[in-house]
């Protein structure tokens, strides 16, 4: 990637190979009188007392959509950190200094040929930095998908391997749960899926364990779970909302197209238990908890972060999400600071950029 100027930045196709089909989270609500495409407020803006403003934080000069992923809010230093999927670099930028330039935090050797490969996941907890990435192609394990900790000397310490990563629908986003476990979304086009036979999955990893640890399957049967987040509660792993993508034929019925699904991974052990969306697929690329407690979900197809309210139903295993407006543009990632500031990786008329809402 060629870096550009502060207050603007650009990216390769993150969800290429998946966006041809429907992609999905679970925003299905049986609400009388709701006849818009999604249940809830449609495209209305979110009402707030002091209307926040959205501006460009940094422009990327070159790169295709999908290069900027894994956004992390560094509250202590008031910096936004992100991963460049194609060159394997993690960078950091002040959100308060208009003259600041991005600084390199770390660089990983990645393999990027094909769709979605590269540095695909990035998470930080207590100053420990973890990444998910595909290694360069080798005869033994083509494009191995690895989750690892970046050590103080720049070396990596692998904590999990998903085996060979195909081209597209490999997953890779990571996030720490409410209880400190490292959650990773694995797509159905990996060696791990081939060995387990359960499709993609949300896995819980011990960040202190080694690569041979016995990972816990939180929920399985996924296509390409890029949009998920862990909220407080849920017995250690948190309340894990997930909006799964879709690609090609339905895994259980190849005569019909796959459809995006939304649900709670901590409640529903299989994707097939989750509700199918009943509106146009969004190719969900990230999910965050908003300052007011709602969920914000970014869509690769619509370049929007949309807000969703969470509701319980008569069925304790089927909570629902209801559309509650549009927050700001967002293509591939978002991060929320403690003071409510939101930064997204979005597509603008000038190309890909980091946008800030405060």
Rosetta silent file (secondary structure, phi, psi, omega in degrees, C-alpha in Angstrom):
SEQUENCE: XXXXXXXXXXXXXXXXXXXXXXXXXXXXXXXXXXXXXXXXXXXXXXXXXXXXXXXXXXXXXXXXXXXXXXXXXXXXXXXXXXXXXXXXXXXXXXXXXXXXXXXXXXXXXXXXXXXXXXXXXXXXXXXXXXXXXXXXXXXXXXXXXXXXXXXXXXXXXXXXXXXXXXXXXXXXXXXXXXXXXXXXXXXXXXXXXXXXXXXXXXXXXXXXXXXXXXXXXXXXXXXXXXXXXXXXXXXXXXXXXXXXXXXXXXXXXXXXXXXXXXXXXXXXXXXXXXXXXXXXXXXXXXXXXXXXXXXXXXXXXXXXXXXXXXXXXXXXXXXXXXXXXXXXXXXXXXXXXXXXXXXXXXXXXXXXXXXXXX
SCORE:     score description
SCORE:     0.000 S_00000001
   1 L     0.000  138.965  172.884    0.000    0.000    0.000 S_00000001
   2 L   -95.969  120.789 -178.609    1.140    3.538   -0.756 S_00000001
   3 E   -74.795  153.838 -175.250    0.288    5.771    2.166 S_00000001
   4 E  -114.360 -123.818 -174.583   -1.364    9.085    1.465 S_00000001
   5 E  -121.038  150.568  177.097   -2.167   12.135    3.525 S_00000001
   6 E   -60.719  142.612 -170.860   -3.548   12.672    6.979 S_00000001
   7 L    78.361   23.018  169.659   -7.336   13.112    6.847 S_00000001
   8 L  -177.917  151.199  179.950   -7.473   10.379    4.090 S_00000001
   9 L  -163.039  174.800 -174.998   -5.998    6.156    2.813 S_00000001
  10 L  -149.253  175.068 -166.871   -6.909    2.737    0.186 S_00000001
  11 L  -157.806  164.642  126.385   -7.037   -1.311   -0.295 S_00000001
  12 L   -41.853  160.792 -170.710   -7.503   -5.454   -2.577 S_00000001
  13 L   -77.127  115.472 -179.505  -10.778   -7.283   -2.248 S_00000001
  14 L   -71.670  -48.513 -175.216  -11.387   -8.566    1.262 S_00000001
  15 L  -106.064   20.591  174.838  -14.598  -10.446    0.588 S_00000001
  16 L   -59.586  143.313 -175.516  -13.958  -11.216   -3.070 S_00000001
  17 L    88.046  -10.452  178.232  -15.123  -14.719   -3.831 S_00000001
  18 L  -120.450  -32.736 -172.089  -17.898  -14.282   -1.297 S_00000001
  19 L   -71.174   -9.026  176.214  -19.740  -11.170   -2.364 S_00000001
  20 L   -69.029  -22.303  177.468  -21.186  -12.908   -5.410 S_00000001
  21 L  -109.163 -175.382  177.205  -23.621  -14.642   -3.072 S_00000001
  22 L   -78.281  146.912  179.285  -25.618  -13.396   -0.112 S_00000001
  23 L  -122.217  150.149 -169.405  -23.619  -12.724    3.078 S_00000001
  24 L  -153.574  144.861  170.070  -25.110  -12.789    6.462 S_00000001
  25 E  -115.554 -173.909 -173.913  -25.823  -11.855   10.113 S_00000001
  26 L  -118.972   81.030  179.947  -29.120  -12.463   11.855 S_00000001
  27 L  -111.961   69.583 -175.520  -31.321   -9.399   11.704 S_00000001
  28 L  -121.313  114.944 -177.790  -34.661  -11.113   11.397 S_00000001
  29 L  -131.669  129.213  179.970  -37.492   -9.742   13.507 S_00000001
  30 L   -86.161   78.904 -177.633  -41.163  -10.656   13.342 S_00000001
  31 L  -112.387  124.767 -179.322  -42.477   -7.162   13.906 S_00000001
  32 L   -63.948  138.553  175.511  -45.940   -6.194   12.654 S_00000001
  33 L    86.283   -2.652  179.104  -46.004   -3.271   10.271 S_00000001
  34 L   -92.123  107.400 -177.573  -42.332   -3.463    9.287 S_00000001
  35 L  -121.279   13.145  173.557  -42.273   -3.680    5.522 S_00000001
  36 L   -80.778  172.450 -175.881  -38.905   -2.174    4.693 S_00000001
  37 L   -57.861  -43.632  174.704  -36.031   -4.359    3.525 S_00000001
  38 L  -111.553  151.593  179.043  -34.636   -4.647    7.049 S_00000001
  39 L   -73.054  132.866  177.376  -36.743   -4.577   10.182 S_00000001
  40 E   122.692 -140.853 -166.034  -36.523   -1.276   12.013 S_00000001
  41 L   -88.563    6.033  179.527  -35.721    2.281   11.070 S_00000001
  42 L    61.650 -136.117 -175.455  -34.593    1.798    7.477 S_00000001
  43 L   -96.823   15.504 -179.962  -32.097    4.400    6.292 S_00000001
  44 L   -68.741  147.612  179.287  -32.982    7.089    8.803 S_00000001
  45 E   -73.613  158.655  179.509  -30.103    8.692   10.646 S_00000001
  46 L   -77.165  129.824 -179.835  -29.581    8.051   14.344 S_00000001
  47 L   -81.505  126.383  178.453  -31.147   10.777   16.491 S_00000001
  48 L  -138.282  156.410 -177.727  -28.734   12.266   19.034 S_00000001
  49 L   -65.008  -50.680  177.107  -28.785   15.375   21.198 S_00000001
  50 L  -112.692  101.538 -173.293  -25.505   16.759   19.820 S_00000001
  51 L   -59.202  118.236  177.679  -25.209   15.459   16.290 S_00000001
  52 L   -66.462  158.278  176.769  -21.715   13.978   15.811 S_00000001
  53 L  -111.183  146.451  177.163  -19.710   14.901   12.743 S_00000001
  54 E  -112.170  128.570  179.279  -17.974   12.491   10.379 S_00000001
  55 E  -139.859  168.929  179.592  -14.735   13.558    8.718 S_00000001
  56 E   -83.942  125.499  177.461  -11.757   12.011    6.975 S_00000001
  57 E   -89.238  -40.540 -178.583   -8.923   11.065    9.315 S_00000001
  58 E  -157.818  134.224  176.802   -6.549    9.672    6.701 S_00000001
  59 E   -99.858  136.406  173.639   -6.703    9.025    2.931 S_00000001
  60 E   -95.763  130.697 -174.937   -5.038    6.017    1.339 S_00000001
  61 L   -74.593  -52.838 -177.403   -3.546    6.806   -2.041 S_00000001
  62 L  -120.235  163.337  175.697   -3.445    3.356   -3.652 S_00000001
  63 L   122.020  150.268 -179.679   -5.058    0.008   -3.008 S_00000001
  64 L   -91.642  159.031  178.472   -8.270   -1.831   -3.680 S_00000001
  65 L   -55.978  133.476  178.232  -11.219   -1.995   -1.257 S_00000001
  66 L   107.758    6.726 -179.090  -10.569   -4.455    1.535 S_00000001
  67 L   -83.594  -28.554 -175.753   -6.940   -3.737    2.316 S_00000001
  68 E   -99.744  115.203 -177.093   -7.521   -2.062    5.698 S_00000001
  69 E  -138.559  176.870  171.465   -8.796   -4.469    8.378 S_00000001
  70 E    60.883   45.308  179.541   -8.427   -5.250   12.086 S_00000001
  71 E   -69.516  137.288  179.454   -8.994   -1.764   13.507 S_00000001
  72 E  -133.056  131.571  176.784   -8.102   -1.406   17.220 S_00000001
  73 E   -87.273  117.892  174.926   -8.727    1.634   19.450 S_00000001
  74 E   -95.997   90.495 -174.670   -5.671    2.460   21.570 S_00000001
  75 L   -67.013  -37.169 -176.207   -7.391    4.544   24.252 S_00000001
  76 L   -60.329  -38.184 -177.021   -4.306    5.084   26.389 S_00000001
  77 L  -107.936    2.313 -179.263   -2.451    6.861   23.579 S_00000001
  78 L    54.786   51.062 -179.224   -5.502    8.094   21.636 S_00000001
  79 E  -129.862  147.436  172.309   -4.382    6.261   18.512 S_00000001
  80 E   -99.532  134.984  179.310   -6.132    4.091   15.955 S_00000001
  81 E  -119.257  144.711 -179.150   -4.279    0.941   14.899 S_00000001
  82 E  -150.694  163.893  179.094   -5.014   -1.171   11.835 S_00000001
  83 E  -108.399  136.366  171.185   -3.665   -4.006    9.715 S_00000001
  84 E   -92.506  109.305 -172.632   -2.762   -3.753    6.054 S_00000001
  85 L   -59.311  -37.810 -170.927   -3.946   -7.089    4.712 S_00000001
  86 L   -87.227  -31.455  179.826   -1.713   -7.171    1.648 S_00000001
  87 L  -104.573    0.376  173.908    1.661   -5.961    2.939 S_00000001
  88 L    72.856   19.719 -176.773    1.362   -7.476    6.432 S_00000001
  89 E  -103.655  137.222  171.105    1.994   -4.185    8.240 S_00000001
  90 E  -102.030  128.349 -178.311    0.260   -2.914   11.386 S_00000001
  91 E  -123.269  162.942 -176.422    0.186    0.868   11.585 S_00000001
  92 E  -138.190  143.861 -178.110   -0.871    3.426   14.172 S_00000001
  93 E  -145.484  136.379  175.205   -2.116    7.021   13.874 S_00000001
  94 E   -64.589  138.432  176.873   -3.056    9.736   16.374 S_00000001
  95 L   -94.897   -2.047 -177.331   -6.742   10.640   16.208 S_00000001
  96 L  -112.726  -22.808 -177.167   -6.144   14.087   17.778 S_00000001
  97 L   -97.327  107.935 -177.348   -3.074   15.469   15.986 S_00000001
  98 L   -67.151  -13.505  179.631   -4.015   16.696   12.477 S_00000001
  99 L   -98.385   -2.629 -175.443   -0.344   16.784   11.469 S_00000001
 100 L   -69.681  152.801  175.238    0.459   13.226   12.552 S_00000001
 101 L  -118.790  153.440  178.611    1.553   10.559   10.090 S_00000001
 102 L   -60.965  144.295  176.467    1.048    6.789   10.438 S_00000001
 103 E  -117.099  141.733  178.434    3.742    4.873   12.305 S_00000001
 104 E   -78.052  127.639  178.661    4.676    1.247   11.693 S_00000001
 105 E   -96.589  -43.384 -178.931    4.012   -0.952   14.721 S_00000001
 106 E  -164.013  158.745  176.995    4.942   -4.369   13.307 S_00000001
 107 E  -135.553  132.993 -178.992    5.288   -6.227   10.027 S_00000001
 108 L  -114.608  140.444  175.317    4.398   -9.858    9.326 S_00000001
 109 L   -78.484  114.082 -174.077    5.550  -11.939    6.342 S_00000001
 110 L  -123.078  156.272  171.965    2.276  -12.923    4.650 S_00000001
 111 L  -103.853  129.002 -170.607    1.105  -14.840    1.590 S_00000001
 112 L  -124.110   -3.018 -178.583   -1.548  -12.920   -0.358 S_00000001
 113 L   -60.794  144.038 -178.794   -2.108  -14.653   -3.703 S_00000001
 114 L    89.430 -164.669 -177.144   -5.775  -15.461   -4.330 S_00000001
 115 L   -97.557  136.578  170.472   -8.775  -14.054   -2.448 S_00000001
 116 L    71.246   -3.376  179.289   -8.836  -12.886    1.186 S_00000001
 117 L   -76.473  160.913  179.551   -5.373  -14.113    2.109 S_00000001
 118 L   128.052 -152.053  177.041   -2.896  -11.942    3.996 S_00000001
 119 E   -86.232  101.868 -168.116   -2.990  -10.279    7.420 S_00000001
 120 E  -109.210  -12.362 -179.134   -6.678  -10.797    8.220 S_00000001
 121 E  -139.374  147.588 -177.324   -6.999  -10.469   12.008 S_00000001
 122 E  -156.736  125.709  179.697   -5.638   -8.100   14.686 S_00000001
 123 E  -148.912  149.016 -178.397   -6.479   -7.803   18.396 S_00000001
 124 E  -132.470  135.480  174.315   -4.799   -6.305   21.479 S_00000001
 125 E  -143.302  123.858  178.386   -5.320   -7.078   25.181 S_00000001
 126 L    52.107   46.367  177.250   -3.202   -5.689   28.036 S_00000001
 127 L    67.927    8.983  174.413   -0.485   -4.548   25.611 S_00000001
 128 E  -100.786  129.742 -172.861   -0.245   -8.026   24.066 S_00000001
 129 E  -109.652  128.910  179.738   -0.782   -7.999   20.304 S_00000001
 130 E  -121.647  150.007 -179.503   -2.208  -10.940   18.363 S_00000001
 131 E  -137.831  158.321  169.026   -2.679  -11.426   14.629 S_00000001
 132 E  -124.727  133.006 -174.378   -4.204  -13.913   12.212 S_00000001
 133 E  -157.529  161.348  173.708   -2.532  -14.270    8.837 S_00000001
 134 E  -100.282  129.026  177.890   -1.751  -16.618    5.964 S_00000001
 135 L   -71.069  160.520  173.032    1.871  -17.623    5.590 S_00000001
 136 L   -57.296  154.004 -176.098    3.554  -17.523    2.184 S_00000001
 137 L   -61.316  134.868  174.346    2.826  -20.525   -0.020 S_00000001
 138 L  -136.449  161.548  179.670    4.834  -23.703    0.710 S_00000001
 139 L   -68.394  -32.803 -177.290    4.702  -27.235   -0.622 S_00000001
 140 L   -73.839  -50.216 -178.646    3.921  -28.635    2.838 S_00000001
 141 L  -138.005   95.303 -178.591    1.075  -26.294    3.829 S_00000001
 142 L   -61.601  120.147  175.313   -0.140  -23.881    1.131 S_00000001
 143 L    49.608   58.267 -179.770   -0.959  -20.517    2.701 S_00000001
 144 E   -60.794  130.507  176.865   -1.265  -21.791    6.272 S_00000001
 145 E   -90.154  116.816 -172.034   -3.742  -19.703    8.311 S_00000001
 146 E  -123.587  141.138  167.637   -2.086  -18.975   11.674 S_00000001
 147 E  -107.098  130.446 -173.413   -3.104  -17.111   14.831 S_00000001
 148 E  -149.301  158.872  172.219   -0.057  -15.815   16.695 S_00000001
 149 E   -96.724  136.782  173.587    1.217  -13.343   19.282 S_00000001
 150 E   -88.214  118.532 -176.303    3.730  -10.709   18.191 S_00000001
 151 L   -82.868  171.028 -176.071    6.490  -10.699   20.787 S_00000001
 152 L   -62.585  -26.251  179.609    8.485   -7.685   21.965 S_00000001
 153 L   -90.097    6.450  178.879   11.388   -8.588   19.649 S_00000001
 154 L    90.208  -11.333  177.691    9.075   -8.724   16.623 S_00000001
 155 L   -74.801  160.669  179.640    9.074  -12.522   16.425 S_00000001
 156 E  -108.546  146.053  176.658    5.777  -14.385   16.340 S_00000001
 157 E  -117.955  101.174 -178.026    4.568  -17.055   18.742 S_00000001
 158 E   -62.543  138.546  175.577    1.924  -19.251   17.057 S_00000001
 159 E  -119.089  -11.107 -179.962   -1.053  -20.206   19.222 S_00000001
 160 E  -165.910  144.311  173.338   -3.240  -21.902   16.582 S_00000001
 161 E  -126.884  130.508  175.760   -3.129  -23.197   13.019 S_00000001
 162 E   -96.817   10.434  178.934   -6.183  -23.635   10.793 S_00000001
 163 E    75.817 -161.767 -176.919   -4.109  -25.446    8.174 S_00000001
 164 E   -64.628  136.099  179.185   -4.049  -24.585    4.496 S_00000001
 165 E  -103.689  123.438  176.652   -6.217  -21.614    3.512 S_00000001
 166 L   -71.298 -170.116  178.688   -8.045  -21.798    0.194 S_00000001
 167 L   -97.674  104.894 -178.842   -8.840  -18.784   -1.960 S_00000001
 168 L    93.630  150.651  176.838  -11.831  -16.999   -0.396 S_00000001
 169 L    53.859   47.468  179.033  -14.102  -17.814    2.573 S_00000001
 170 L  -105.997  -13.096 -176.591  -11.243  -18.510    4.991 S_00000001
 171 E    70.159 -150.421  178.537  -12.242  -16.142    7.811 S_00000001
 172 E   124.010  -15.369  178.620   -9.495  -14.987   10.148 S_00000001
 173 E   -65.093  145.923 -179.320  -10.834  -12.055   12.223 S_00000001
 174 E  -129.979  153.492  179.428   -9.952  -12.261   15.912 S_00000001
 175 E  -159.252  146.321  175.837  -11.292  -10.594   19.054 S_00000001
 176 E   -83.624  137.149  178.667  -10.894  -11.027   22.794 S_00000001
 177 L   -77.859  172.047  178.053  -13.953  -12.251   24.645 S_00000001
 178 L   -58.540  -30.273 -178.760  -15.324  -10.699   27.796 S_00000001
 179 L   -96.037    8.772  176.257  -13.431  -13.382   29.759 S_00000001
 180 L    89.031    5.409  173.506  -10.074  -12.904   28.007 S_00000001
 181 L   -80.748  151.407 -179.458  -10.273  -15.821   25.577 S_00000001
 182 E   -93.978  111.512  179.565   -9.139  -15.179   22.018 S_00000001
 183 E   -91.211  138.447  177.909  -12.033  -15.731   19.610 S_00000001
 184 E  -133.696  136.452  175.538  -11.318  -16.458   15.947 S_00000001
 185 E   -95.861  116.898 -178.285  -13.748  -16.816   13.066 S_00000001
 186 E  -104.870  130.631  177.465  -12.708  -19.662   10.729 S_00000001
 187 L   -82.287  173.602 -174.668  -14.232  -19.956    7.244 S_00000001
 188 L   -86.163    6.148 -178.683  -15.266  -23.172    5.536 S_00000001
 189 L  -114.093   52.037 -179.105  -12.381  -23.086    3.047 S_00000001
 190 E  -132.570  164.523  175.199   -9.551  -24.119    5.381 S_00000001
 191 H   -64.109  -32.113  178.881   -7.638  -27.230    6.305 S_00000001
 192 H   -61.390  -43.010  177.187   -9.239  -27.076    9.749 S_00000001
 193 H   -63.039  -42.433  179.602  -12.662  -27.464    8.129 S_00000001
 194 H   -60.523  -37.461 -179.201  -11.359  -30.337    6.001 S_00000001
 195 H   -77.692  -38.281 -174.631  -10.077  -32.151    9.088 S_00000001
 196 H   -86.990  -31.466 -178.862  -13.052  -31.440   11.364 S_00000001
 197 L    72.649   17.198 -176.557  -15.848  -31.688    8.804 S_00000001
 198 L  -107.881    5.077 -175.487  -17.966  -29.100   10.640 S_00000001
 199 L    82.850 -159.119  174.391  -17.587  -26.176    8.245 S_00000001
 200 E   -73.001  174.353 -175.898  -16.396  -22.828    9.509 S_00000001
 201 E  -161.677  158.637  163.453  -16.548  -22.030   13.216 S_00000001
 202 E   -97.927  118.472 -177.674  -16.161  -19.526   16.005 S_00000001
 203 E  -110.938  146.934  173.898  -13.319  -20.920   18.122 S_00000001
 204 E  -108.403  123.136 -177.864  -12.167  -19.922   21.613 S_00000001
 205 E  -113.757  151.322  171.283   -8.389  -20.060   22.110 S_00000001
 206 L   -86.654  112.773 -177.059   -6.195  -19.749   25.180 S_00000001
 207 L   -64.636  -15.800  179.793   -3.844  -16.846   24.300 S_00000001
 208 L   -93.094  -10.055 -177.071   -1.175  -18.289   26.604 S_00000001
 209 L   -85.558  172.257 -179.927   -1.195  -21.772   25.068 S_00000001
 210 L   -94.456 -175.948 -173.071    0.804  -23.100   22.143 S_00000001
 211 L   -67.186  -19.461 -179.557   -0.143  -24.083   18.619 S_00000001
 212 L   -94.518   15.047 -179.540   -1.116  -27.606   19.684 S_00000001
 213 L   -63.807  155.312  176.113   -3.744  -26.428   22.172 S_00000001
 214 L   -87.888   95.791 -176.806   -7.158  -28.042   22.095 S_00000001
 215 L   -64.837  148.980  177.859   -9.305  -25.226   20.751 S_00000001
 216 E   -96.201  127.401  175.139  -12.902  -24.948   21.927 S_00000001
 217 E   -83.877  111.939  178.018  -15.621  -24.894   19.259 S_00000001
 218 E   -77.734  -46.576 -178.926  -18.108  -22.244   20.379 S_00000001
 219 E  -157.543  148.934 -170.921  -20.371  -22.598   17.344 S_00000001
 220 E  -134.620  178.390  176.944  -19.925  -24.295   13.957 S_00000001
 221 E    88.186   12.311 -174.584  -21.256  -24.654   10.414 S_00000001
 222 E   -78.846  160.374  174.215  -20.271  -21.152    9.260 S_00000001
 223 L   -91.414  -57.565 -177.250  -19.415  -19.953    5.775 S_00000001
 224 L  -161.270   77.808 -171.273  -17.144  -16.979    6.463 S_00000001
 225 L   -78.062   88.429  178.586  -17.739  -15.344    9.880 S_00000001
 226 L   -91.351  -30.320 -175.216  -16.138  -11.916    9.616 S_00000001
 227 E  -105.485  102.795  173.840  -18.666   -9.940   11.650 S_00000001
 228 E  -152.519  159.323  177.090  -18.893  -10.988   15.305 S_00000001
 229 E  -155.568  153.638 -179.178  -18.348   -9.447   18.713 S_00000001
 230 E  -109.740  118.652  177.592  -18.346  -10.493   22.373 S_00000001
 231 E  -100.098  164.377 -177.764  -20.422   -8.459   24.820 S_00000001
 232 L   -60.959  134.761 -179.338  -20.307   -8.659   28.619 S_00000001
 233 L   114.583 -170.192  174.022  -21.977  -11.803   30.007 S_00000001
 234 L    80.812   14.959  172.763  -22.370  -15.290   28.594 S_00000001
 235 L    68.059   49.086  173.693  -20.207  -17.218   31.055 S_00000001
 236 L   106.191  -48.507  179.286  -16.648  -16.358   30.023 S_00000001
 237 L   -91.795   -6.049  179.541  -16.859  -16.016   26.261 S_00000001
 238 L    85.807 -179.022  173.741  -19.427  -13.230   26.469 S_00000001
 239 E   -88.663  104.126 -169.305  -22.627  -12.754   24.483 S_00000001
 240 E   -97.546   94.986  173.183  -21.248  -13.556   21.040 S_00000001
 241 E   -78.843  141.005  179.199  -23.348  -12.030   18.282 S_00000001
 242 E  -142.812  141.264  173.742  -22.378  -13.134   14.776 S_00000001
 243 E  -123.407  106.174 -173.399  -23.552  -12.260   11.262 S_00000001
 244 E   -88.405  143.570  175.170  -22.220  -14.889    8.900 S_00000001
 245 L   -73.096  174.651  177.347  -21.480  -14.367    5.230 S_00000001
 246 L  -136.221  148.752  179.237  -22.793  -16.538    2.437 S_00000001
 247 L  -158.047  128.317  175.492  -21.100  -17.915   -0.665 S_00000001
 248 L    68.758 -143.319 -178.008  -22.178  -20.323   -3.377 S_00000001
 249 E   -82.183  155.034  175.390  -24.574  -23.129   -2.528 S_00000001
 250 E   -61.101  132.177 -177.782  -26.083  -23.776    0.900 S_00000001
 251 L   -56.219  -29.863 -177.945  -23.754  -26.192    2.766 S_00000001
 252 L   -98.118  -12.477 -179.237  -26.694  -28.497    3.582 S_00000001
 253 E  -150.005   95.341 -174.514  -28.597  -28.177    0.299 S_00000001
 254 E   -70.243   -4.573  178.226  -26.548  -27.492   -2.827 S_00000001
 255 E   -82.123  -11.018  179.750  -29.714  -26.952   -4.876 S_00000001
 256 E  -126.470  158.234 -179.990  -30.280  -23.539   -3.236 S_00000001
 257 E   -73.528  147.016  172.343  -28.073  -20.520   -2.641 S_00000001
 258 L   -65.954  148.127 -179.182  -26.397  -19.922    0.678 S_00000001
 259 L  -132.451  141.169  177.816  -27.964  -17.056    2.654 S_00000001
 260 L   -57.491  147.028  179.007  -26.491  -14.837    5.363 S_00000001
 261 E  -134.216  151.050  179.737  -27.513  -15.731    8.905 S_00000001
 262 E  -127.484  139.824  177.365  -27.536  -13.874   12.215 S_00000001
 263 E  -174.245 -167.340  178.387  -27.505  -15.293   15.726 S_00000001
 264 E  -112.863  111.150 -177.971  -25.757  -15.777   19.051 S_00000001
 265 L   -64.606  -27.587  179.579  -22.826  -18.181   18.881 S_00000001
 266 L   -76.638  -14.220  178.006  -22.869  -18.623   22.653 S_00000001
 267 L  -105.534  -38.095 -173.287  -26.484  -19.854   22.445 S_00000001
 268 L  -108.347  114.334 -171.761  -26.701  -21.593   19.077 S_00000001
 269 L   -77.339  -10.354 -179.411  -24.119  -24.316   18.564 S_00000001
 270 E  -140.358  141.419  178.754  -24.682  -24.483   14.803 S_00000001
 271 H   -54.383  -33.255 -176.686  -25.230  -21.855   12.102 S_00000001
 272 H   -65.119  -17.311  176.638  -28.275  -23.764   10.866 S_00000001
 273 H   -81.572  -12.074 -176.421  -30.094  -22.807   14.075 S_00000001
 274 L   -87.019  155.365 -178.267  -29.705  -19.116   13.262 S_00000001
 275 E   -74.156  140.549  171.529  -32.221  -17.070   11.337 S_00000001
 276 E   -78.921  144.965  175.430  -31.717  -16.386    7.646 S_00000001
 277 L   -71.037  153.724  178.974  -31.881  -12.757    6.639 S_00000001
 278 L  -120.382   30.121  177.750  -34.920  -11.715    4.599 S_00000001
 279 L  -141.573  177.933 -177.409  -33.395   -8.696    2.891 S_00000001
 280 L   -59.430  137.155  178.849  -30.519   -8.056    0.498 S_00000001
 281 L   -61.657  147.359 -177.302  -27.209   -9.496    1.691 S_00000001
 282 L  -109.006  -12.493 -170.100  -24.710   -7.031    3.112 S_00000001
 283 L    52.423   65.626 -175.500  -21.473   -9.069    3.119 S_00000001
 284 E   -61.062  131.872 -174.050  -20.900   -8.164    6.794 S_00000001
 285 E  -116.161  -17.338  177.671  -17.265   -7.321    7.424 S_00000001
 286 E  -165.104  155.914  178.394  -17.125   -6.194   11.073 S_00000001
 287 E  -141.004  134.200 -179.960  -19.277   -5.817   14.183 S_00000001
 288 E  -137.168  158.452  171.338  -18.684   -3.544   17.188 S_00000001
 289 E   -86.523  125.548 -179.199  -20.517   -2.475   20.315 S_00000001
 290 L   -79.475  163.324 -177.665  -21.568    1.168   19.946 S_00000001
 291 L   -57.314  -28.432 -179.007  -21.237    3.708   22.794 S_00000001
 292 L   -92.258    8.280  176.440  -24.976    3.437   23.575 S_00000001
 293 L    93.383   -9.440  175.502  -24.859   -0.364   23.798 S_00000001
 294 L   -76.248  172.917  176.013  -26.328   -1.127   20.378 S_00000001
 295 E   -99.540  140.438  172.170  -24.446   -3.124   17.745 S_00000001
 296 E  -111.944  127.154 -177.786  -22.819   -1.517   14.724 S_00000001
 297 E  -123.050  124.791  178.536  -22.384   -3.772   11.674 S_00000001
 298 E   -89.685  144.289  179.814  -20.312   -2.813    8.623 S_00000001
 299 E  -121.008  129.028  179.837  -21.267   -4.072    5.166 S_00000001
 300 L   -71.167  -28.773 -177.903  -18.845   -4.672    2.307 S_00000001
 301 L   -82.612  -29.974 -176.382  -21.639   -4.410   -0.266 S_00000001
 302 L  -110.783   -7.966  178.650  -23.239   -1.197    1.029 S_00000001
 303 L    55.729   42.650 -179.752  -20.251    0.548    2.671 S_00000001
 304 E  -133.491  144.187  163.722  -22.359    1.408    5.723 S_00000001
 305 E   -97.009  116.407  178.426  -22.226    0.911    9.452 S_00000001
 306 E  -107.388  144.232 -179.685  -25.819    0.253   10.480 S_00000001
 307 E   -92.309  145.838  179.733  -27.042    0.220   14.063 S_00000001
 308 E  -137.024  134.083  172.660  -29.096   -2.651   15.508 S_00000001
 309 E   -86.805  145.921  178.372  -31.057   -2.982   18.736 S_00000001
 310 E  -104.641  132.445 -179.349  -30.939   -6.329   20.569 S_00000001
 311 E  -134.543  144.167  170.225  -34.150   -7.886   21.872 S_00000001
 312 L   -82.668  158.419  176.412  -35.096  -11.092   23.667 S_00000001
 313 L  -126.783 -178.071  177.683  -38.019  -13.166   22.411 S_00000001
 314 L   -63.715  -24.938  176.850  -40.283  -15.840   23.876 S_00000001
 315 L   -94.554  111.601 -176.613  -37.681  -18.345   22.713 S_00000001
 316 L   -62.438  -16.730  179.243  -34.575  -17.844   24.902 S_00000001
 317 L   -93.279    2.320 -176.710  -32.408  -19.299   22.127 S_00000001
 318 L  -130.918   62.477  171.093  -33.635  -16.801   19.539 S_00000001
 319 L   -66.238  160.209 -176.262  -32.833  -13.195   20.492 S_00000001
 320 E  -128.289  160.382  171.531  -33.210  -10.782   17.592 S_00000001
 321 E  -112.015  139.581  178.777  -31.605   -7.692   16.098 S_00000001
 322 E  -125.454  128.429 -178.844  -33.726   -4.810   14.811 S_00000001
 323 E   -56.326  135.263 -176.404  -32.394   -2.156   12.453 S_00000001
 324 E  -137.686   36.731  174.367  -32.034    1.228   14.174 S_00000001
 325 E   108.495  178.440 -179.917  -30.521    3.592   11.630 S_00000001
 326 E  -115.798  131.195 -176.243  -27.234    4.269    9.834 S_00000001
 327 E   -88.637  -53.292 -174.324  -24.179    5.513   11.733 S_00000001
 328 E  -175.389  169.346  174.840  -21.557    6.331    9.076 S_00000001
 329 E   -63.843  142.343  176.721  -19.739    4.828    6.070 S_00000001
 330 L  -161.800  123.123 -178.112  -17.856    1.606    6.825 S_00000001
 331 L  -102.949  -50.140 -170.551  -16.478   -0.944    4.386 S_00000001
 332 L  -134.518   -0.538 -179.838  -14.135   -3.325    6.214 S_00000001
 333 E   179.994  157.426 -179.218  -13.586   -2.407    9.839 S_00000001
 334 E  -152.556  156.126  174.766  -14.393   -0.225   12.829 S_00000001
 335 E  -145.258  144.404 -177.260  -13.158    0.619   16.320 S_00000001
 336 E  -119.034  127.673  178.430  -14.851    2.466   19.192 S_00000001
 337 L   -88.212  162.606 -176.755  -12.955    4.566   21.752 S_00000001
 338 L   -60.765  -29.289 -179.292  -13.969    4.932   25.392 S_00000001
 339 L   -86.133    5.459  178.139  -15.181    8.514   24.808 S_00000001
 340 L    95.900   -5.664  176.336  -17.525    7.358   22.032 S_00000001
 341 L   -63.945  136.772  178.986  -15.307    8.278   19.080 S_00000001
 342 E  -120.246  133.604  173.958  -15.710    5.832   16.184 S_00000001
 343 E  -120.481  134.474  178.860  -13.163    5.214   13.429 S_00000001
 344 E  -128.123  156.529  167.741  -13.989    3.152   10.333 S_00000001
 345 E   -97.132  115.372 -170.660  -12.235    1.928    7.203 S_00000001
 346 E  -136.388  165.049  174.417  -14.569    3.112    4.459 S_00000001
 347 E   -96.914  130.605  176.697  -14.829    3.812    0.751 S_00000001
 348 E  -121.749  177.794  178.210  -15.096    7.478   -0.276 S_00000001
 349 L   -61.143  -27.396 -178.518  -15.218    9.267   -3.616 S_00000001
 350 L   -88.906   -7.895 -176.982  -11.426    9.604   -3.379 S_00000001
 351 E   128.450 -155.176 -179.815  -10.828    5.920   -2.543 S_00000001
 352 E   -83.259  144.644 -176.304  -10.378    4.068    0.738 S_00000001
 353 E  -151.804  160.768  166.229  -10.004    6.149    3.898 S_00000001
 354 E   -92.657  123.104  177.522  -10.115    6.143    7.659 S_00000001
 355 E  -107.471  150.266 -179.415  -13.176    8.119    8.758 S_00000001
 356 E  -128.773  138.664 -179.979  -13.753    9.457   12.251 S_00000001
 357 E  -123.544  118.720  179.064  -17.044   10.265   14.006 S_00000001
 358 L  -150.913    0.000    0.000  -16.999   12.360   17.169 S_00000001
